[in-house]
Each structure stands twice: as structure tokens, then as C-alpha cells.
């Protein structure tokens, strides 16, 4: 069998596993929220975000160990941009309410602050083990605050408490996470092989192929949340995943192996791609304040912006003939 067709089949198979895994993760997370009187937003920020962000953790750490700073940083920064531009945009196209809820000040601060931390950490030319440790510590602090406040916040959001046994729902979350853990690397491997055929450089592969590949779980989870009418869980998943990507995924990568790259690569990440991710984050915060309309223009606006960014990456990354 020709390698190209094998890679295409692997890509389709990875997508299928991601779809099934995301369904199980969202459905299980929704029942857990109802069982414990925890808000769907909090479950999206924690349980669902952890599960869908496993690929970023694995790929970023693996890339750092292999000495591929551009791929490691590109995966995290690019995935954050993909979560906001692609995942949030598609979710808003299916369920406009996804971008109508105002982001809480606490979560918005952590969303923007995590990216600013990356910018600051890169100023000295690397992400050291100490930087990584500080990232992980900040992440644990944020998660503790979420879980502590989640039950109190849940009472106003949940219409009906779930009194069914908890075991099957936890199993769904675990199986869903496992399917995501298998499907994402499979789809990413196939996508990377196809990208390498056209000669994309490492940092562009990280910002596009790795980033979109690791954001596929969030995308399918967003679609699943939208189909179930869980706008808050979909929004929480995007925000929680982005915070996880920077503080947990990049933090663990830095602890395992300091991220040191060529100065031009770090400069490009700092001054081009982190600002893009910050811009999309700010857009997320202001979307609820824009006037509503019957037309799904907010989702179209976000997806179009992300498509333009991808077109730019391809333009600068593809070999010139």
C-alpha cells in the first residue's frame, strides 16, 4: 500500500477515535457535574480540559526532550490560538450561546496572564526547569481554586441533579481520555508525515500541524458540547485547555528538559505568535459585549481570522519555487 494512502487512513482513524473519545468525555463530565452540584463551566475548566489537553502535554514534552524547541513552543502557543480561533469559532457556529457568556474576571485573568508569563519567561532565551516548576505550581494553585469554588457556583447552573451511580460516568471520562490519547498522536503523526512531504519547517509544523492536531480533542469536545446544548462546558473547555497548555504542558516540558532553541526561533515565537494568541484571547473576552444578531457572525468572524492566520503560516512556511 502506498504510504500516502496509509497516512490518509491513519488520519481518518485518528479523527474517529477523537470523536468517540470527546463524546464520552463530555457526556461523562456532564453527569459528574450534576452528581456533585458542580457547574458545567467548572467541569469544562477542569475534567474536560485535562482530558482534551493530554496531547499537548505529551507532544510538547516529547519535543523538548528531542531538543525541538520550535515544535515544543509552537505546539503550545499554536494550540492556544487554534482553540480560540478554530474550536471556539466552530462551537459558536453550531451553538451561538458558546460566545455569549461573559468570561469571569478570574478565568480571563489567568487566560491572558498565562501567555504573558510565556513572553516573560522567553525574555532570557529559554524556559528553564525553574520556569517550568513555577508554571506547574501556578497551575495547581488555579485548579485548587476552581474545584474549591465549583460546588458553590454549581447551584445556579444545574437544572436537575444526577443521582445515578458515579462509576459508569467516571469510566466514560477515563475511556474517552484514553481514546483521545490514542487518536490525537495517530492523527498528528499522519498529518506531520503529509506536511513533511511538502517541506514545512519545524516551527511551522508545530504552529500548524501539531497545534491543530492537539486541538482536535477540544474541537470534537466543543462540537459534542454544542450538540448537547452545553455552551458553558464548551467555553470552559477552551479556556481551561489554554491555561493547561501553558502552565501544565509547557511547565512539565520545561521541568523534564529545559526548552532552549535558536535565538531567531524564540524571537519569532515571542514577537509574532504569542501576540496572535493574545489577540484571540482578547477577542474571546469582548465577543459577549458585541451586539447579538440572528446571523452567526461571531463564529464566522473568529473562524475567518484563524483561517487567515493559517494562510499566513503556509505562505511563509512552504518552500518557494
C-alpha positions in Angstrom: 0.0 0.0 0.0 1.3 3.4 -0.9 2.5 5.4 2.2 0.3 8.4 1.3 -2.9 6.3 1.4 -1.7 4.7 4.7 -1.2 8.2 6.2 -4.6 9.3 5.0 -6.3 6.2 6.6 -4.4 6.9 9.8 -5.6 10.5 9.8 -9.2 9.3 9.3 -8.8 6.7 12.0 -7.4 9.3 14.4 -10.3 11.6 13.8 -12.8 8.8 14.5 -11.1 7.9 17.9 -11.1 11.6 18.8 -14.8 12.0 18.0 -15.7 8.9 20.1 -13.4 9.9 22.9 -14.7 13.5 23.1 -18.3 12.3 23.2 -17.5 10.0 26.2 -15.5 12.8 27.9 -18.2 15.4 27.6 -21.1 13.1 28.5 -19.3 11.7 31.5 -18.2 15.2 32.6 -21.8 16.5 32.3 -23.1 13.7 34.6 -20.3 14.2 37.1 -21.1 17.9 37.3 -24.8 17.1 38.0 -23.9 14.5 40.6 -21.7 16.8 42.6 -23.7 20.0 42.0 -20.6 21.4 40.3 -21.2 23.9 37.4 -20.7 22.7 33.8 -18.3 25.6 33.4 -16.1 24.3 36.2 -16.2 20.8 34.8 -15.2 22.2 31.4 -12.4 24.1 33.0 -11.1 21.1 34.8 -12.0 17.5 33.9 -12.8 18.1 30.2 -9.9 20.4 29.8 -7.4 18.0 31.3 -8.6 15.1 29.1 -8.6 17.1 25.9 -5.1 18.7 26.7 -3.3 15.4 27.2 -1.9 15.5 23.6 -0.4 19.0 24.2 1.3 17.7 27.3 2.8 14.6 25.6 3.9 16.3 22.3 5.3 19.4 24.0 7.3 17.3 26.5 8.5 14.9 23.8 9.6 17.7 21.5 11.5 19.4 24.4 13.3 16.1 25.2 14.2 15.8 21.5 15.7 19.3 21.5 13.0 20.7 19.2 12.2 24.0 20.9 10.3 25.3 17.9 8.0 22.3 17.9 7.5 22.4 21.7 6.7 26.1 21.9 4.8 26.1 18.6 2.6 23.2 19.8 1.5 25.1 23.0 1.2 28.6 21.5 -0.3 27.4 18.3 -2.7 25.1 20.1 -3.9 28.0 22.2 -4.6 30.0 19.0 -6.3 27.0 17.4 -8.5 26.5 20.5 -9.7 30.1 20.3 -9.8 30.6 16.6 -10.9 27.2 15.3 -12.5 25.4 18.3 -14.4 28.3 19.7 -15.4 29.5 16.3 -16.8 26.2 15.2 -18.6 25.8 18.6 -20.1 29.3 18.1 -21.3 28.4 14.6 -23.2 25.4 16.0 -24.3 26.9 19.2 -24.0 30.8 19.3 -24.5 30.8 23.0 -21.0 29.5 23.3 -19.6 33.0 22.9 -22.4 34.9 24.6 -21.5 34.2 28.2 -19.2 36.8 29.8 -15.9 35.2 30.9 -15.4 35.6 34.7 -12.6 38.0 35.7 -10.7 35.2 37.4 -10.6 33.0 34.4 -9.9 35.8 31.9 -7.0 37.0 34.0 -5.5 33.5 34.1 -6.1 33.1 30.4 -4.2 36.3 29.5 -1.7 36.0 32.3 -0.5 32.6 31.3 0.5 33.9 27.8 2.2 36.9 29.3 4.2 34.5 31.6 5.4 32.7 28.5 6.5 36.0 27.0 8.4 36.9 30.2 10.0 33.5 30.5 11.3 33.6 27.0 12.9 37.0 27.5 16.1 35.4 28.9 16.3 32.9 26.0 14.9 29.7 27.4 12.3 28.1 29.6 14.4 26.6 32.4 13.5 23.9 35.0 12.8 26.7 37.5 10.4 28.4 35.0 8.7 25.0 34.4 8.3 24.4 38.1 6.8 27.9 38.6 4.4 27.2 35.8 3.2 23.9 37.3 2.9 25.4 40.7 0.7 28.2 39.4 -1.5 25.7 37.5 -2.1 23.6 40.7 -3.0 26.8 42.6 -5.5 27.7 39.9 -7.0 24.3 39.8 -7.4 24.2 43.6 -9.3 27.5 43.5 -11.6 26.2 40.7 -12.5 23.0 42.5 -13.0 24.7 45.8 -15.4 27.3 44.3 -17.0 24.9 41.8 -19.7 23.4 44.1 -20.9 26.8 45.3 -21.1 28.0 41.7 -23.0 25.0 40.5 -26.3 25.5 42.3 -27.5 28.2 39.9 -26.5 26.3 36.7 -27.8 22.8 37.1 -31.4 22.1 36.3 -31.6 18.5 37.6 -29.2 16.7 39.9 -27.9 13.3 38.7 -28.4 10.6 41.4 -27.3 7.7 39.2 -24.1 5.7 40.2 -20.9 7.6 39.6 -18.8 4.7 38.5 -20.0 4.5 34.9 -19.6 8.2 34.3 -16.0 8.2 35.6 -15.4 5.2 33.4 -16.7 7.2 30.4 -14.3 10.0 31.2 -11.3 7.6 31.5 -12.2 5.7 28.3 -12.8 9.0 26.5 -9.4 10.3 27.6 -7.7 7.1 26.6 -9.3 7.3 23.1 -8.2 10.9 22.8 -4.7 9.9 23.9 -4.5 7.3 21.1 -6.4 9.3 18.4 -4.5 12.6 18.7 -1.0 11.2 18.2 -2.3 9.0 15.4 -3.9 11.9 13.6 -0.9 14.1 14.3 1.6 11.6 13.0 -0.3 11.2 9.8 -0.7 15.0 9.5 3.0 15.6 10.1 4.1 13.0 7.5 1.8 14.7 5.0 3.2 18.1 5.9 6.8 16.9 5.7 6.1 15.8 2.1 5.7 19.5 1.2 8.7 20.7 3.2 7.3 22.7 6.1 9.9 23.9 8.7 9.8 22.7 12.3 8.3 25.8 13.9 5.5 26.0 11.2 4.8 22.2 11.7 4.5 23.0 15.5 2.2 26.0 15.0 0.0 24.3 12.4 0.1 20.5 12.2 1.0 19.9 15.9 -1.2 22.7 17.1 -4.3 21.8 15.1 -3.7 18.1 15.7 -3.5 18.6 19.5 -6.6 20.8 19.3 -8.7 18.2 17.7 -9.8 16.8 21.0 -11.0 20.3 22.0 -12.7 20.7 18.7 -14.6 17.4 18.9 -15.5 18.1 22.6 -16.8 21.6 21.6 -18.9 20.0 18.9 -20.2 17.4 21.3 -20.9 20.1 24.0 -22.7 22.3 21.4 -24.9 19.3 20.3 -25.8 18.7 23.9 -26.6 22.4 24.5 -23.8 22.7 27.0 -22.4 26.1 26.0 -20.8 26.7 29.4 -18.9 23.4 29.2 -17.7 24.2 25.7 -16.5 27.6 26.7 -14.9 26.2 29.9 -13.1 23.6 27.9 -11.5 26.2 25.6 -10.4 28.4 28.5 -9.3 25.6 30.7 -7.3 23.9 27.9 -5.4 27.1 27.1 -4.4 27.6 30.7 -3.5 23.9 31.0 -1.4 24.1 27.8 0.8 26.9 29.1 1.1 26.2 32.8 0.9 22.4 32.8 2.0 21.2 29.4 4.8 23.7 28.8 5.6 23.7 32.6 6.1 19.9 32.6 8.1 20.1 29.4 10.4 22.7 31.0 10.9 20.6 34.1 11.7 17.4 32.2 14.0 19.2 29.7 14.8 22.9 29.6 13.5 24.4 26.4 16.4 26.1 24.6 16.3 27.0 20.9 17.9 29.1 18.3 17.5 32.8 19.1 15.6 33.5 15.9 13.1 30.8 16.7 12.5 32.1 20.2 12.3 35.7 18.9 9.7 34.6 16.3 7.6 32.9 18.9 7.8 35.9 21.3 7.1 38.7 18.9 4.8 37.1 16.3 2.9 34.1 17.6 2.4 34.8 21.3 0.8 38.2 20.3 -1.5 36.4 17.9 -2.6 34.1 20.7 -3.1 37.1 23.0 -5.2 38.8 20.3 -7.5 35.9 20.0 -7.8 35.7 23.8 -8.8 39.4 24.0 -11.4 38.7 21.2 -12.9 35.9 23.3 -13.3 38.4 26.2 -15.0 41.1 24.1 -17.3 38.9 22.0 -20.1 38.8 24.6 -20.3 42.6 24.5 -20.8 42.8 20.8 -24.4 43.1 19.6 -26.3 39.9 19.0 -27.8 39.0 15.7 -29.7 36.2 14.1 -26.7 35.6 11.8 -23.9 33.6 13.4 -21.4 36.4 12.5 -19.3 36.0 15.7 -18.4 32.4 14.9 -17.7 33.3 11.3 -15.5 36.2 12.4 -13.4 34.1 14.7 -13.0 31.2 12.2 -12.1 33.6 9.3 -9.4 35.2 11.5 -7.9 31.8 12.2 -8.1 30.8 8.6 -6.2 34.0 7.7 -3.5 33.2 10.3 -3.1 29.6 8.9 -2.9 31.0 5.4 -0.1 33.3 6.6 1.8 30.4 8.2 1.5 28.3 5.0 2.7 31.3 2.9 5.9 31.8 5.0 6.5 28.1 5.6 6.1 26.5 2.2 9.2 26.3 0.1 9.3 29.0 -2.6 9.5 27.6 -6.1 
